[in-house]
């Protein structure tokens, strides 16, 4: 049997993601009497990445992350495929919305619900393969104590107040230079009671699934896969991918929603939880039933 000797060193030896840090003494029956003991090193999973990346993994419950082929597939879906199919369906999305009757609008809304939950199932499968679960996206268990949820709700309401003030000012500025918001959100709101119930389901779906896709999954996986030391690039890319999926709001909407998406990303980074984003997103969409823009 060959000897299992590894070079001794005061600082240890790094092999892949493992760092040899300790020494133990073992006795082997295969060795000669003149060498009854063999000194070998054992290794532990001491992190070898940058301190910023390792701290991020701890803060967002991603210490056990394992990259898989599904990781790359999901990044392609969220960064490229989903935005492309959203911006490429028509040259004039606002005109298309104006021509929708109520039955076609219902088909559009129900299709949106089904598609977004399908994407969520793909994310669920991905985080399972990656060994992090939904907790690695900032979705802490629902059984958390009540005061935590009050804190999340407070963050969401404060965010909505500040964000809408900022975005209103931005929309006003765009209108002054000839880029008014077209107000096409009202075209998506059903007028019959059944349709309004469906809109509530749309609000729940968008609030949860879109935040999981564009904030929880995209931002954390960009940092993990590419070992990014800061949130700058994930914040920008998540904002752009998010707004591309709302192409029906035209160029003024593209500018406003780019900023809005990045603000959601900053809220996610600040709170280290996805729940404030989910709550804020739901109430933003739900409020359109009463204040269509």
N, C-alpha and C positions, 0 to 999 in steps of 0.2 A: 504494500500500500504506500503510495507516495506521501511524503511529509506534507502537512497542511500549514507550513510555516509562512507567515507574511512578515514583511519588513517592519521592524519596530520603528516608531517615530513619535516624538513628543506630541506632535499636533495631529497624528492620525493620518489616514490615507483615504482619499475620496474615490469611490467607485460608482459611477453613475450618480444617482441621487442619494447614495449612502455614504456615510462617513465613518471610517474605522476609528473608534475612540477609546476602546478599553482593551485590556489584556487579561487573560485568564490562564491558569496552568492546568493542563489535563494530563492524565497518565494513560498511555496506550499500550496494550498488550503486544502489539506488533513491533515494538521498539526493542532494541538491544538493552541488556542489563546495564551497559555502560551509559546509556541514555534513557533512563526510565521515565523521564518527563519531557514533554514537548510543549514549548510555549507558543501559543497562537493568539492572534487578535480576533475579537468578535466585533461586529459592527451594529450600530443603531441608526435609526432613521433621523438623524439630525439634519435639519434643513440646510440646503446649500445655496438657495436662491438669495436675491437681494433682500435686505431687511424690509423694504417697503412692500414687496410682493408677499413675503411671509406674514407680515402684519395684516395685509388685506385678506389672506386666506383664513387667518384666525378670526378676524372681525366678521367675516361673511360665511363662516362655517364651511369652508372649502379646503380644509387641510388634507382631506382624503381624496381630492380630485384626481381622476384618471382620464386622460384624453382618449377618445375613441373615434372611430370613423363617423359615428353618428354626430359627434361634436362638430366635425367639419361640415357635415350635411346640414345641420341646423343653422350654422353660421351662414352658409350659402342661402338657405331658405329665408332667413330673417333679413340679411343684408342685401340680397339681390333678387331672389325669386318673388317674394311677396311684394316688395315695392314695384318691381317691373310690371307684374300683372295688374297692379293697382293704377299705374300711370298710363298703361298702354291700351286701355279698353276703348277709349274714345278721344277725339280731338277736342271736344267741347263737353266736358262732363256736366257743366251747369245746364246747358241746353237739354242734355239727356234727362236730367232730373226734372226739368220743367215739363217734359213730355210724358212723364210717368203717370199712369192712373193708379188708383188705390190698390188694385189687385197686383199690378206689377211691382209697386212699392213694397207690398207685403212679401212677395217672392224675393225681392232684393234683400230685405231685412232678415228674413229667415235664413237665406243663403249665407249672409254675413255671420249670423250666429253659429251656424253649423261649421263653416269654414274656420272660424276662430277657435272653436272648441277642438276641432281636429288638429289644428296647430298646437294647441295646448297639450293634447295627448302625445304628440311627437316630442314636445319638450319634456313631458313627464318621463317618457321612455329614455330620453337622452340623459337626464340627471340621474336616473336609476343606473344606467350603464357607467356614468361618470363617478358613481359612489358618493354623491353628495345629497341626493334627494332635493325636495323643494326648499329645504332649509338653506341650501347653498345659494338660493336665489334671493334670500331675504324674507321668505315666507315662514315666519315663526309659527309654531303650533297654535291653533285656535283656543287651546285650553289655558292660555296665558291669563294672568290675573286681571281683574277689571280695570285697575288704574293704568295698566299698560295700554289698554284699548282707549281709555279716555285721553291718554297722551297722544296716541296715533290720530284720534279724531281731532284733537286740538291742532296738531301739525297740519292735518289736511285742510281744516277750515281756515287757518291762518295763511296757508299756501294759496288757497283759492282766492281769498281777499286780495292778497298782494299781487298774485299773478294776473287777476282780471283787471286790476288798476293799471298795471304795467302794459298789458296787452291792449287795453282800451286806448292808452296814450299812443302806442305804436300804430294801432289801426287809424287813429285820427291823423297821425303824421303821414301815413301812407295816402290817406284820402286827400291831403293837401297837395300832394305831388301827382295826383291823377290816378291813384291806385286804390280806389275804395273797395272795401269788403263787399262782395256781391250779396251776402245774406242768404246763401243757398242752404244753410242748415234747416231753415224752415221748410224747405221743399222735401226734406226727409222725414218730417214729423207726420205720422198718420192722423187723420181727423176723426176716425170712428173709434169707439171705445175699445174694440178688440185690437185695433192697430196700436192704440196707446199702451195697452198692456204689453204688446210685443216690443214696443220701444223701451219699456222698463227692462225687459229681458235683454235687449240690445245694450242698454246702459250697464247692466251687471256684467254681461259678457265682455264688452269692450274694456270696462274698468279693470277686470281681472286678467283676461287673456292678453290684452295689448301690453299691460304693464309687465306681465310675466315674459312676454316675447322681447319687448324693446328695452326694458330696463333690467329686469331680473336676469334673463338669460344672456342677451347680447352683451351687456356691459361687463358682467362678471367673466364670461367666457373669453372676451377679447383680452382682458387682463391676464387670465390664466394661460391661454394658449400662446400668447405672444410675450408673456412675462413683462407686461407694461408696468412701469413704476408709478404712474399717475393715472388719474381718471380723465384727463383732458381729451384724448382721442376717443375713448368709449362714449363720453358725453356728447361729443360732436356727431359721431356716427349714429348713435341711437336717435338723436334729434332728427337727422336727415332721413333715416330709414322710417321713422315714425311719420314724418310729414309726407313722405312719398306715398304712403298708404292712405293719405287724405287728399289726393290730387284733385278731387272734385271741387275743392274750394279755391281753385285758381291761384294765380301768382301772388296776390295779396295774402291769401290764406296760407300759401307756401311759406312766406316770410314770417307771418305771425305764428304759425304752428311750429316752424323750426325753433323759434325762440321758446315757445311753450313746451315743446318736447325736451329741450335742453334744461328748462326749469324743472320739469319733472325729474330729470336725471340728477340734477343737483339736490333735489329733495331726497331722492333715494340715497345719494352719497352721504348727505348730512345726517339722516336718521338711521342709516344702516339697516333699514327695514323696507320691504316693499309695500307693507300694508297702508301707510299714509298715502302713497301714490295711488293705490287701488281705490281707497275711500274717496280721495279728491277727484279722480277720474270718473268714478261712478256719479258723484253729485254734479260734476260739470255736465255730463251728458244727460242725466235725469232732469236737470233744471231747464233743458231745452224744451221740455213739454210745456213750461210756463213762460219762458223767456226765449223764444226762438230768435236766433241771430241771423 
